[in-house]
Amino acid sequence: MNKRKAIKYYPARSRLLHWSMAILIISMLLVGLSMVESLAVWQPVALDLHRSFGFLLLVMVIVRLINKYLTPRPRLPKKLPAYQVLAAKITHTALYAAMLLMPLSGWLMQSADGRTITVFNTFNLPHLIDANIKAYAFFREFHGYMAWLLIIMIVMHVLAALYHGLIRQDRVLTSMLYSKKPK
């Protein structure tokens, strides 16, 4: 989107997508990490919900990418050092890539294990690949690494937002919190 209307705050739909996905992703990461370390009786239910919400997040990130392309968004402050602008672009690109790769790798892992994913007990997802133990092992490992990478990127994202909000006190953080400056 080359010609962007100059706006100071993200539109409500962008903020809603951002914050609802943030809550879901952090919840999914916490549940995912707890499932790996547990054989508790709640694990099968948690796994079914994890798969369903994973698919929901895949759909949401696609919607979010479309929204990002079609919706004007605030520009970064002009006085921001070039290395921070570059870091922001790289981090955002990596976050979107991880948000796509995380659910896709989970879906591929389940397909390679021959398991069918039933989304909220309403419909089944097709298998993306044939059952294959080597592919399963690869995607299981990849899914785990992506989880840790996503955790690291989320921490970086939050720290950068806090840096902008508390230290620089520019409008970067507030642009995702409010539709207009609070009085």
N, C-alpha and C positions, 0 to 999 in steps of 0.2 A: 504494500500500500504506500505509494510514493507521496501523494498529496493528502496529508492528514490535517483535518480540522484541528486547530489549536484548542485543546481542552486541558483542564487542570486535574480532573478526577476521572477515574474509570467509571463507566456507566454501571448501573445497578446489576444488570445481567452478568457483566464481567466480574464484578465483586462477588456475586452469588456463586458463580461457577468456581472462582478461585477459593473462596472460604469453605464451600461445601466439599470440594475436592480435597482441600487441605485436611479437613477433619476426617474424611473417609480414608485418605491415603495413610495418615498417621495411625488411625485405628487399624487399618489392614496390616500395616507393618508390625504393630504391637501384637495383634492376634497371630500373624504369621510366625513371628519369633517365638511366641509362647507355644504354638502348636508343634514346632520343631523339637522342643524340649519336653514335651508332655505326651503321656499315653492315657490321659484322664478320660473319663467317660464322656465328657463334653466335646472331645476332639472331633468326632464325626460330624456333629452339628455345626461346630465352628468351621470345619473344612468346607461343608456345603455352603455356608454363608460366605466364607472367604472366596469361594469360586464365583458365587452369584454377584457379590459386590465387586469382585475383580472385573467381571464382564461389564457391570454398570460403569465402573471407572474407565474402561476402555471406550465405551460409548461417550462418556462425559469428556474425555480428553479429545476425542474427535470433534465433538461439538465445540469444545473450547478452542481448538485450533481454527475451526471455521469462524468462530466468533472473533478470534484474534486477528484474522485476516480481514474480516469485514467491518470491524468496529474501530473507530478512531480511539487512540489511547494517548495518554500524556507523554510528552517528550521528556527525556532525562534532562536535568539541569545543565545549562550551557557551561557552567564553571566546573563541571565534573571532569576530573583528569581522564585522559584518553585510556589509560590502563584500566580504570574502573568501568568505563563504557564498554571496553572489550571484555572485561571479566563478566559484566552483566549479560552481554549478548551470549557469551560462551555458556554461562551457567543456565540461562533460560533455555537455550537450545538443548543442553544436556538434560535439564529437568523434563522438557517435553519428550525427548527421546526415551528417557527412563520411564516416564509415565505411559508411553506406548509399549515399550519392551517388557515392562513388568507383567502386565496382564497377558500379553501375547506369549511370553515364555511360559507362564503358568498354564495357559491353554494348550500350548505345544507339549508341555510336560505331561499333562493329563491325557492328551491324545496319544502320545508315545507309550503311555502306560496302559492304553486300551480302555481308559475310563471315559465315561460320558459325563459331561458337565450339564447339569440341570439347573437352569437359572430360576431361582425363587420358586421351584416346583411348578413352573409354568411351561417351559419349553426346553428342549435339548439343543446344545450347540453341536454342530457337526465336528467330526474329527478332522483336524488339519493335516495330520500325517498318520501313516499306519503305525500300529504298535511295534515298538523297537526298543529293546532294553538299553542299547547304547545311546540312542537319541533321548530316551527318558533320563538316563544318568547325566547327559550333557545339559539338558534343559533344566533339570532339578538344580544342578550346580550353578548354572547361569542365573536362574531365578534367585537363588540365595545371594550370589554376588551382586546382582542388580538391587536387591533389598538393601544391602549395606551401602552401596553406592548412592542409592536414593536417600538413605538416612543422612549420609555425609552432605549431599547436595542440599537437603532440606535445612540442615544445621547452618550451612553456609548462607543460604537464602535468608533465613531468619536473622542471622548475625548481621548480614548486609542491611536488611530492613531496619534493624535496631540502630545500626550505625547511622543510617540516614535520618531516622526519627529522633535519636537522642544526641548524637554528636554533631552531624552536619545541620540538623534541623531544617532540611529542605523539604520539599513537598512529595518526595518519592514514597515514603511510608503512608502519609495521609491520603495520597491519591488512590490507595487501595482500601482505605478505611472509611472514607466519607464521600458523599456526592458533592458537598460544598464544605467550606471551612467552618468548623463549629464556632459558635459565638461565645 
